[in-house]
Amino acid sequence: MRAKRTSLIHLIYFSRSQLSADAQARMRELGEIARQAQKKNEFAVITSFLIMEQGHFLQILEGERTSVQETFARISGDGRHREVQIVEWREIAKREFVTSFATAVRTPANEALFQKANLTPMLQRGTPKAASIYGLAQALHTESMSKQGIEHLFV
Ligand SMILES: Cc1cc2nc3c(=O)[nH]c(=O)nc-3n(C[C@H](O)[C@H](O)[C@H](O)COP(=O)(O)O)c2cc1C
């Protein structure tokens, strides 16, 4: 008999950023998070996409259940953000993202995608929808893949 495959899940959360108000300092701090996260996620075979928007983080983590749980436990205790809230946690058939840690912030080039997702009112109410976060991340991911090496912040 074949052994049951380990389950693949995704976890979507949002939180309030505690990074610097100064844009340059903030991007440096985000770069530091990316360096730590990329290494760890590669080791744990986690793929992820992190959006920083309106003082919030929105992240999707994909991987084997235990790896995602361990990673999320570490992330939720990190002082660089607060009020970490899970939006969705479920089994998935396949991964959507290909990189261990990709990030996106609003830029003139992707402004239309952010506007279409219309996360602002949901973030203000504290109720962002999983489908909206996932949809925006997918769109940003697709866009950055098609512009590989040009629009990417961190791959
Ligand atoms: C918004 C945000 C997203 C993060 N994403 C990840 C991630 O995807 N994977 C990860 O290992 N660490 C991530 N981190 C960093 C962890 O919280 C932690 O600092 C890092 O894993 C190092 O943990 P350690 O000091 O216990 O080794 C993130 C931190 C923040 C603030």
The ligand as an SDF file (V2000), in Angstrom:
LIG
                    3D

 31 33  0  0  0  0  0  0  0  0999 V2000
    6.3820   40.2120    7.9770 C   0  0  0  0  0  0  0  0  0  0  0  0
    7.3740   39.1360    8.2620 C   0  0  0  0  0  0  0  0  0  0  0  0
    7.4380   38.0180    7.4380 C   0  0  0  0  0  0  0  0  0  0  0  0
    8.3560   36.9930    7.6960 C   0  0  0  0  0  0  0  0  0  0  0  0
    8.3640   35.8900    6.8910 N   0  0  0  0  0  0  0  0  0  0  0  0
    9.1680   34.8580    7.2080 C   0  0  0  0  0  0  0  0  0  0  0  0
    9.1370   33.6660    6.4500 C   0  0  0  0  0  0  0  0  0  0  0  0
    8.4140   33.5350    5.4480 O   0  0  0  0  0  0  0  0  0  0  0  0
    9.9510   32.6470    6.8320 N   0  0  0  0  0  0  0  0  0  0  0  0
   10.7830   32.7450    7.9220 C   0  0  0  0  0  0  0  0  0  0  0  0
   11.4820   31.7860    8.2170 O   0  0  0  0  0  0  0  0  0  0  0  0
   10.8520   33.8680    8.6280 N   0  0  0  0  0  0  0  0  0  0  0  0
   10.0640   34.9240    8.3140 C   0  0  0  0  0  0  0  0  0  0  0  0
   10.1310   36.0770    9.0570 N   0  0  0  0  0  0  0  0  0  0  0  0
   11.1930   36.2120   10.0580 C   0  0  0  0  0  0  0  0  0  0  0  0
   10.8990   35.4250   11.3210 C   0  0  0  0  0  0  0  0  0  0  0  0
    9.9400   36.1150   12.0720 O   0  0  0  0  0  0  0  0  0  0  0  0
   12.2050   35.2400   12.1390 C   0  0  0  0  0  0  0  0  0  0  0  0
   12.7530   36.4720   12.4640 O   0  0  0  0  0  0  0  0  0  0  0  0
   13.2310   34.4480   11.3520 C   0  0  0  0  0  0  0  0  0  0  0  0
   12.6620   33.2870   10.8540 O   0  0  0  0  0  0  0  0  0  0  0  0
   14.4590   34.1050   12.2060 C   0  0  0  0  0  0  0  0  0  0  0  0
   14.0570   33.3430   13.2790 O   0  0  0  0  0  0  0  0  0  0  0  0
   15.1000   32.9100   14.4340 P   0  0  0  0  0  0  0  0  0  0  0  0
   15.7190   34.1930   14.9400 O   0  0  0  0  0  0  0  0  0  0  0  0
   14.2490   32.2270   15.4630 O   0  0  0  0  0  0  0  0  0  0  0  0
   16.0990   32.0410   13.7770 O   0  0  0  0  0  0  0  0  0  0  0  0
    9.2340   37.1110    8.8040 C   0  0  0  0  0  0  0  0  0  0  0  0
    9.1570   38.2330    9.6310 C   0  0  0  0  0  0  0  0  0  0  0  0
    8.2480   39.2410    9.3730 C   0  0  0  0  0  0  0  0  0  0  0  0
    8.1940   40.4460   10.2800 C   0  0  0  0  0  0  0  0  0  0  0  0
  1  2  1  0
  2  3  1  0
  2 30  2  0
  3  4  2  0
  4  5  1  0
  4 28  1  0
  5  6  2  0
  6  7  1  0
  6 13  1  0
  7  8  2  0
  7  9  1  0
  9 10  1  0
 10 11  2  0
 10 12  1  0
 12 13  2  0
 13 14  1  0
 14 15  1  0
 14 28  1  0
 15 16  1  0
 16 17  1  0
 16 18  1  0
 18 19  1  0
 18 20  1  0
 20 21  1  0
 20 22  1  0
 22 23  1  0
 23 24  1  0
 24 25  2  0
 24 26  1  0
 24 27  1  0
 28 29  2  0
 29 30  1  0
 30 31  1  0
M  END
$$$$
